[in-house]
Amino acid sequence: MSKKTGTSKIIKEGLTKLKIPKDYLSKKHFFNPKVELSRDLTVLVLNSLGPKDWVICDALSGIGARGLRVAKECDVKRVWLNDMSEYNIPYMKKNARLNRVKSKIKITNQDANQLLSEQIRTFDYIDIDPWGSPTYFFDSCARSIKRKGFLGFSATDTAALCGTSSITCLRRYGIQSYKTDFFKELGVRILITSAALSFSKWFFSLKPLLSYTSKHYFRVFAEVKKGRSIASKTVKKNLGYVNYCPKCLWRKMDKRPITKCEFCGSETKIIGKIWIGKIQDVKFIKKCIKQLSKIDWLKNKYKVRKLLLSLVNESIPLYYDVHKICKKHSLKIPKFMILQDKLKKKNYSAERTHFCKTGIKTNAELEEFIKIISKS
């Protein structure tokens, strides 16, 4: 839904009207209509957390869409909109007036790291949605977040995170990735690892609440808590290794590196140290699903619900891409419902995953999984 006004037009997302410039995808002005789902989820997550009296920072605002939606659609005290491009500031101001949230909004025109580093222990929630990697902002987020706070952060450099540019991944995230058949989940785990280690330097623990991928980006919502002891325990408990065999596609997450494949005996690729802990908080996601029933203004409500229901069932790590397993082991591709049914009859978990249309999450070992596929 849009209405043109000269060189700009007005669109609506949720309850929020947004005046966007004609060149809205330029670096001068930036607004991406394709990530409306991400903004919808931000509104839902914050409403599920109960952010009354919170101070929020949308540190890389563009024209301010995400932060303005939070101000309009969530019960918060204050939202800081910040962007380094001076061309975005007039649109932030116009949209704040348009939505009658001017009293809730503070607008700044600074480098995000400078702003965050100056605002020590100011924000209850910080959102980082950059071009590329969010890693450049984690240290300054740790300075400005309150002793108990929440983060939303995105990454669009998927080639690095998914193993296509493994050296770039090593340089940006501190882990050398590898191209696997579960590359999207691996990318999310690398992203969480980088955030957890960055915050641990500042004596913060990090707990992922909701993690997902959509189209061109990865996104994570997380809780952070200040405390030297809990920060150390979190790192010790949740970091380990992804052991992977490219010859047969065996994989295993473990606290130790495994150099020989337990299925075919070949030499493995070892990725780590990496986050091997939970990437979803099922209790919190169920709370979001319940909250969603109270929010009737989201255009993507069906998509959001579908995604959340999928995430509830994705507790088992490292999905199998059934098509790639079948190709590697010369098997006929089974019907997914039949495969799931046979896995469950053998008392294994078997759930589809949002990470991959041809993926299944199961606790069956590779040998047993191959046998069940061959009989499906």
C-alpha positions in Angstrom: 0.0 0.0 0.0 1.6 3.3 -1.1 0.7 6.9 -1.9 3.1 9.1 -4.1 3.9 12.6 -3.0 6.4 14.3 -5.3 9.8 12.7 -5.2 8.7 10.5 -2.2 5.9 8.2 -1.4 4.0 7.1 1.7 3.7 3.4 2.5 2.3 1.6 5.5 3.9 -1.2 7.6 2.0 -2.4 10.6 0.4 0.7 12.2 3.2 2.9 11.0 3.1 5.2 8.0 6.5 5.8 6.3 7.4 8.6 3.9 10.2 7.1 1.8 12.4 8.8 -0.8 12.3 7.9 -4.5 15.8 6.5 -4.3 15.2 4.6 -1.1 17.6 1.7 -1.9 20.6 4.1 -2.3 23.3 4.4 0.3 22.4 8.1 0.6 18.8 7.2 1.6 18.2 3.6 2.7 15.0 1.7 3.3 14.6 -2.0 2.3 10.9 -3.0 1.8 12.0 -6.7 1.5 12.8 -6.9 5.3 9.4 -6.0 6.5 9.3 -9.4 8.1 12.4 -8.6 10.1 10.7 -5.3 11.4 7.5 -7.2 12.1 9.5 -9.7 14.3 11.3 -6.9 16.1 7.9 -5.4 17.1 6.6 -8.8 18.2 9.8 -9.7 20.1 9.8 -6.4 22.0 6.1 -6.6 22.8 6.7 -10.2 24.1 9.5 -8.9 26.3 7.3 -6.2 27.8 9.4 -3.1 27.2 7.6 -0.5 29.3 9.9 2.4 30.3 12.7 1.0 28.0 15.1 3.1 26.1 15.7 1.7 22.6 18.5 2.4 20.1 18.1 1.8 16.4 21.8 2.5 15.7 21.8 2.2 11.9 18.4 3.6 11.2 18.5 4.5 7.5 15.3 6.6 7.2 14.2 5.2 10.6 11.7 2.5 9.7 12.5 0.0 12.4 12.8 2.4 15.3 9.7 4.4 14.2 7.7 1.2 14.2 8.9 0.3 17.7 7.9 3.8 18.9 4.5 3.5 17.3 3.7 -0.2 17.9 5.4 -0.9 21.3 4.9 0.6 24.7 8.4 2.1 25.1 9.7 5.2 26.8 12.2 6.4 24.2 13.6 5.4 20.8 16.9 6.8 19.6 17.1 6.9 15.8 20.7 7.3 14.5 22.3 7.3 11.1 25.6 8.6 9.8 24.0 9.8 6.5 22.7 13.4 7.0 20.3 12.8 4.1 18.2 10.4 6.2 17.6 12.8 9.1 14.8 14.9 7.4 12.9 11.6 6.7 13.2 10.5 10.4 11.8 13.9 11.5 9.0 13.8 8.9 8.0 10.3 9.8 8.1 11.0 13.6 5.6 13.8 13.0 3.5 11.8 10.6 3.1 9.0 13.2 2.7 11.4 16.1 5.6 9.8 18.1 7.8 12.9 18.1 7.8 13.0 21.9 9.2 9.5 22.0 12.0 10.0 19.4 15.5 11.3 19.8 17.4 11.7 16.5 21.2 11.7 16.1 23.5 11.9 13.1 26.6 10.1 14.2 28.8 7.2 13.5 27.1 4.3 15.3 30.2 3.2 17.2 30.8 6.7 18.4 27.2 7.1 19.6 27.1 3.8 21.4 30.5 4.3 23.0 29.4 7.6 24.4 26.1 6.3 25.9 27.4 4.1 28.7 24.7 1.7 30.1 21.9 3.7 28.4 19.9 1.3 26.4 17.6 -1.6 27.3 17.5 -2.8 23.6 19.9 -2.1 20.8 19.2 -3.0 17.1 22.1 -3.4 14.7 21.0 -3.9 11.0 24.0 -3.1 8.8 25.2 -3.5 5.3 27.3 -6.6 5.7 28.6 -7.7 9.1 27.4 -6.5 12.6 30.7 -7.5 14.2 32.2 -4.0 13.9 29.5 -2.8 16.4 29.5 -5.5 19.1 32.1 -3.9 21.4 30.4 -0.5 21.4 27.0 -2.2 22.0 28.6 -3.9 25.1 29.5 -0.4 26.4 26.1 1.1 25.9 23.7 -1.8 26.9 22.4 -1.9 30.4 23.5 -4.6 32.9 20.6 -6.7 31.7 19.6 -5.9 28.1 18.5 -7.3 24.8 19.9 -7.1 21.2 18.7 -7.7 17.7 21.4 -8.0 15.1 21.5 -9.0 11.4 24.2 -10.0 9.0 23.9 -9.8 5.2 27.5 -11.1 4.4 26.1 -14.6 3.9 28.9 -15.7 1.5 31.4 -15.3 4.4 29.2 -17.0 7.0 28.2 -19.9 4.9 31.7 -21.0 3.8 31.9 -19.5 0.3 34.5 -16.9 1.5 36.1 -18.8 4.4 39.1 -16.5 4.9 36.7 -13.5 5.0 34.8 -15.3 7.6 38.0 -15.9 9.6 38.9 -12.2 9.3 35.5 -10.9 10.3 34.2 -13.5 12.7 37.3 -15.3 14.0 36.2 -18.7 12.6 37.2 -20.2 9.3 34.0 -21.5 7.8 33.6 -24.4 5.4 31.0 -25.1 2.8 28.7 -27.7 4.2 25.2 -29.0 3.4 23.9 -27.3 6.6 25.5 -24.0 5.7 22.7 -21.7 6.8 22.6 -23.0 10.4 26.4 -23.0 10.5 26.3 -19.3 9.4 23.9 -18.5 12.3 26.1 -20.3 14.8 29.2 -18.4 13.6 27.3 -15.1 14.0 26.2 -16.0 17.5 29.8 -17.1 18.4 31.2 -13.7 17.4 28.6 -11.9 19.4 29.0 -14.1 22.5 32.8 -13.7 22.5 32.7 -10.0 21.9 30.3 -9.5 24.8 32.3 -11.9 27.1 35.3 -9.5 26.9 33.1 -7.0 28.6 31.9 -9.6 31.2 28.5 -10.1 29.5 26.9 -13.5 28.9 24.8 -13.9 25.8 21.7 -16.1 25.4 20.1 -16.5 22.0 16.3 -16.1 22.2 15.4 -16.5 18.5 17.6 -17.1 15.4 16.6 -17.4 11.8 17.5 -16.8 8.2 15.4 -15.2 5.5 16.4 -14.6 1.9 19.6 -12.5 2.0 20.2 -12.1 5.8 20.6 -13.9 9.1 19.1 -12.4 12.3 19.4 -13.1 16.0 17.6 -11.8 19.0 19.5 -12.3 22.3 19.6 -11.4 26.0 22.8 -10.2 27.6 23.6 -10.1 31.3 26.5 -8.4 33.1 28.6 -10.7 35.4 32.1 -12.1 35.2 31.1 -15.5 36.4 28.1 -16.0 34.2 30.1 -14.7 31.2 32.8 -17.3 31.8 30.3 -20.1 32.3 28.4 -19.3 29.2 31.5 -19.4 27.0 32.8 -22.6 28.6 29.4 -24.4 28.3 28.4 -23.4 24.8 31.6 -23.4 22.7 32.9 -26.5 21.0 33.5 -27.9 17.5 31.5 -28.8 14.4 33.2 -31.9 13.0 32.2 -32.6 9.4 33.1 -35.2 6.8 32.8 -33.8 3.2 33.2 -37.4 1.8 30.0 -38.9 3.3 28.3 -35.8 4.9 28.6 -37.1 8.5 28.6 -34.4 11.1 28.8 -34.1 14.9 28.9 -31.2 17.3 31.2 -31.9 20.3 33.3 -30.2 23.0 36.3 -31.8 21.4 37.6 -31.9 17.8 37.2 -35.3 16.0 39.8 -35.8 13.3 38.4 -39.1 11.9 34.8 -39.5 10.5 32.9 -42.0 12.7 31.0 -43.2 9.6 33.5 -43.7 6.8 36.9 -43.1 8.6 37.9 -40.2 6.3 39.7 -37.1 7.6 37.2 -34.5 8.9 37.0 -30.8 8.6 36.9 -29.2 12.1 35.1 -25.9 12.5 35.5 -24.0 15.7 35.5 -23.1 18.3 31.9 -22.4 17.6 28.6 -22.0 19.4 27.2 -25.5 19.9 24.6 -24.5 22.5 20.9 -23.7 21.8 20.1 -21.1 19.2 16.4 -20.9 20.1 14.7 -20.4 23.4 11.6 -22.5 22.9 9.8 -21.0 26.0 10.3 -17.5 24.7 9.2 -18.4 21.1 6.0 -19.9 22.5 5.5 -16.6 24.4 5.9 -14.8 21.0 3.3 -17.1 19.4 0.9 -16.2 22.2 1.6 -12.5 21.9 1.1 -12.7 18.1 -2.5 -13.6 18.7 -3.0 -10.2 20.3 -1.4 -8.3 17.4 -3.8 -8.1 14.4 -2.1 -5.4 12.4 0.8 -7.3 10.9 0.5 -7.9 7.2 2.9 -10.8 7.5 1.2 -12.3 10.5 0.8 -15.7 8.8 4.5 -15.8 7.7 5.6 -14.8 11.2 3.5 -17.5 12.8 4.7 -20.2 10.4 8.3 -19.2 11.1 7.8 -19.3 14.8 6.1 -22.7 14.8 9.0 -24.0 12.7 11.6 -22.6 15.2 9.8 -24.3 18.1 10.6 -27.7 16.6 14.2 -27.0 15.6 16.0 -27.8 18.8 18.1 -30.6 17.3 21.3 -29.1 15.7 22.7 -29.4 12.2 19.9 -30.4 9.8 20.4 -32.9 7.0 19.7 -31.8 3.4 17.9 -35.0 2.2 18.5 -34.3 -1.5 22.3 -33.9 -0.9 22.5 -37.0 1.3 20.6 -39.0 -1.4 22.9 -37.7 -4.1 26.1 -38.5 -2.1 25.0 -42.0 -1.3 23.2 -42.8 -4.5 19.7 -43.1 -2.9 16.3 -42.4 -4.4 14.8 -39.2 -2.9 11.9 -40.3 -0.6 8.7 -38.4 0.0 9.3 -36.3 3.1 6.1 -37.3 5.0 7.0 -41.0 4.6 10.6 -40.4 5.7 9.4 -38.4 8.8 6.9 -41.1 9.6 9.5 -43.9 9.4 12.0 -41.9 11.5 9.3 -41.3 14.2 8.3 -45.0 14.2 11.9 -45.8 15.0 11.6 -43.3 17.9 13.7 -40.6 16.3 12.8 -37.0 16.1 12.1 -35.8 12.6 11.1 -32.2 11.9 11.3 -29.9 8.9 13.5 -26.8 9.2 13.1 -23.2 8.0 16.8 -23.3 7.1 16.3 -25.6 4.1 13.3 -26.6 2.0 14.8 -30.1 1.6 16.1 -30.3 5.1 15.2 -32.5 8.1 16.3 -32.2 11.7 16.7 -35.6 13.3 18.7 -37.2 16.1 19.3 -40.4 14.0 22.9 -41.1 13.3 23.9 -40.9 9.6 24.2 -44.7 9.3 20.6 -45.2 10.6 19.3 -42.2 8.6 20.7 -43.7 5.3 19.1 -47.1 6.1 15.7 -45.5 6.8 15.9 -43.4 3.5 16.7 -46.5 1.5 13.5 -48.1 2.9 11.3 -45.1 2.4 
